Amino acid sequence: AEPNVFNSSIAELESFSELRDFYSMTECELRMLAFLVCCFKIDYFGDLCEAAYFNKPRRYKTDFIASALRIPPVEVVGALKSLKRKGIIECGGRLLPEIDDDVENYIFSYDGGGFAERFSSVLRPAKTFALSSFEIDPADINIVSRLLASGRGAHILLYGRAGCGKTEFAKSAAVSVGRKIFVPTRNESEKKSLNLVGIKSAVFASTNSKGIVLVDEA
């Protein structure tokens, strides 16, 4: 198919559109991702591609992909590097990089929901506490409150022994200045551990709502 037809077909897939917006992907990166999806999910297509550049120099593989996507080889290299940097693909033992599990699952189980919403959620505390009730210097409380209220990007690290109230203070501080709290969704397959996609999703979702991201014990 002509390149513009290929681009139009990808653009019509809402899951790819969501990924493009979330990761700020270029058209070249989007086409590269679509190519990898086809390689891994359409057996005969993947076998055909691997047979074409198996035991061939790396440059041959790059030229093959460039020819298939009808883009310059330098753009293939650039797209792969960018996709790796963004965490969309991973280096594996195969001839081509593997697609991140969360990205792959989103594409093939797309239900109409946004990518950020799939891996993050809004936390609505059932109860919060007066900031003065915490054993924290009032000057430090004032600094945190001003940073949260300003709406400017800031990273605040709370440290202390387990159970001293760090999480409850963070929730209470956010609520006190009227900010929504976004939290990454825990990955069930990784024993509820946090992952980069979840954190990025929470950041992405919070940006449009001027909320804050609470990363607890990352």
Solvent accessible surface area in square Angstrom, and as a share of the most:
residue,aa,sasa,rsa
1,A,104,0.81
2,E,99,0.44
3,P,39,0.25
4,N,101,0.52
5,V,77,0.44
6,F,57,0.24
7,N,42,0.21
8,S,60,0.38
9,S,57,0.37
10,I,6,0.03
11,A,52,0.41
12,E,136,0.61
13,L,90,0.45
14,E,109,0.49
15,S,9,0.06
16,F,7,0.03
17,S,26,0.17
18,E,57,0.25
19,L,0,0.00
20,R,68,0.25
21,D,84,0.44
22,F,19,0.08
23,Y,14,0.05
24,S,88,0.57
25,M,12,0.06
26,T,76,0.44
27,E,82,0.37
28,C,23,0.14
29,E,12,0.05
30,L,2,0.01
31,R,18,0.07
32,M,0,0.00
33,L,0,0.00
34,A,9,0.07
35,F,7,0.03
36,L,0,0.00
37,V,15,0.09
38,C,40,0.24
39,C,8,0.05
40,F,37,0.15
41,K,97,0.41
42,I,66,0.34
43,D,113,0.58
44,Y,170,0.65
45,F,57,0.24
46,G,4,0.04
47,D,95,0.49
48,L,117,0.58
49,C,3,0.02
50,E,50,0.23
51,A,75,0.58
52,A,29,0.23
53,Y,4,0.02
54,F,118,0.49
55,N,132,0.68
56,K,94,0.40
57,P,92,0.58
58,R,201,0.73
59,R,192,0.70
60,Y,96,0.37
61,K,43,0.18
62,T,20,0.11
63,D,56,0.29
64,F,52,0.22
65,I,1,0.01
66,A,6,0.04
67,S,81,0.52
68,A,55,0.42
69,L,8,0.04
70,R,133,0.49
71,I,17,0.09
72,P,65,0.41
73,P,60,0.38
74,V,115,0.66
75,E,75,0.34
76,V,1,0.00
77,V,62,0.36
78,G,37,0.36
79,A,4,0.03
80,L,29,0.14
81,K,128,0.54
82,S,9,0.06
83,L,0,0.00
84,K,85,0.36
85,R,178,0.65
86,K,37,0.16
87,G,24,0.23
88,I,1,0.00
89,I,3,0.02
90,E,82,0.37
91,C,104,0.62
92,G,39,0.38
93,G,85,0.82
94,R,115,0.42
95,L,62,0.31
96,L,7,0.04
97,P,16,0.10
98,E,66,0.30
99,I,7,0.04
100,D,18,0.10
101,D,101,0.52
102,D,19,0.10
103,V,0,0.00
104,E,42,0.19
105,N,84,0.43
106,Y,0,0.00
107,I,20,0.10
108,F,106,0.44
109,S,62,0.40
110,Y,65,0.25
111,D,112,0.58
112,G,51,0.49
113,G,32,0.30
114,G,15,0.14
115,F,2,0.01
116,A,3,0.03
117,E,115,0.51
118,R,74,0.27
119,F,26,0.11
120,S,6,0.04
121,S,58,0.37
122,V,46,0.26
123,L,54,0.27
124,R,182,0.67
125,P,39,0.24
126,A,116,0.90
127,K,136,0.58
128,T,50,0.29
129,F,87,0.36
130,A,67,0.52
131,L,28,0.14
132,S,103,0.66
133,S,77,0.50
134,F,31,0.13
135,E,178,0.80
136,I,62,0.32
137,D,81,0.42
138,P,107,0.67
139,A,62,0.48
140,D,70,0.36
141,I,20,0.10
142,N,75,0.38
143,I,90,0.46
144,V,19,0.11
145,S,22,0.14
146,R,156,0.57
147,L,60,0.30
148,L,26,0.13
149,A,52,0.40
150,S,46,0.30
151,G,49,0.47
152,R,173,0.63
153,G,85,0.81
154,A,51,0.39
155,H,190,0.85
156,I,66,0.33
157,L,151,0.75
158,L,58,0.29
159,Y,187,0.71
160,G,43,0.41
161,R,186,0.68
162,A,101,0.78
163,G,84,0.81
164,C,51,0.31
165,G,23,0.22
166,K,58,0.25
167,T,39,0.23
168,E,62,0.28
169,F,3,0.01
170,A,15,0.11
171,K,37,0.16
172,S,2,0.01
173,A,1,0.01
174,A,0,0.00
175,V,66,0.38
176,S,68,0.44
177,V,43,0.25
178,G,68,0.66
179,R,45,0.16
180,K,108,0.46
181,I,3,0.01
182,F,12,0.05
183,V,31,0.18
184,P,9,0.06
185,T,59,0.35
186,R,93,0.34
187,N,25,0.13
188,E,125,0.56
189,S,101,0.65
190,E,84,0.38
191,K,191,0.81
192,K,113,0.48
193,S,46,0.29
194,L,32,0.16
195,N,28,0.14
196,L,107,0.53
197,V,11,0.06
198,G,1,0.01
199,I,47,0.24
200,K,62,0.26
201,S,0,0.00
202,A,0,0.00
203,V,74,0.43
204,F,73,0.30
205,A,15,0.11
206,S,8,0.05
207,T,95,0.55
208,N,122,0.63
209,S,51,0.33
210,K,146,0.62
211,G,18,0.18
212,I,29,0.15
213,V,44,0.25
214,L,24,0.12
215,V,54,0.31
216,D,51,0.26
217,E,152,0.68
218,A,102,0.79
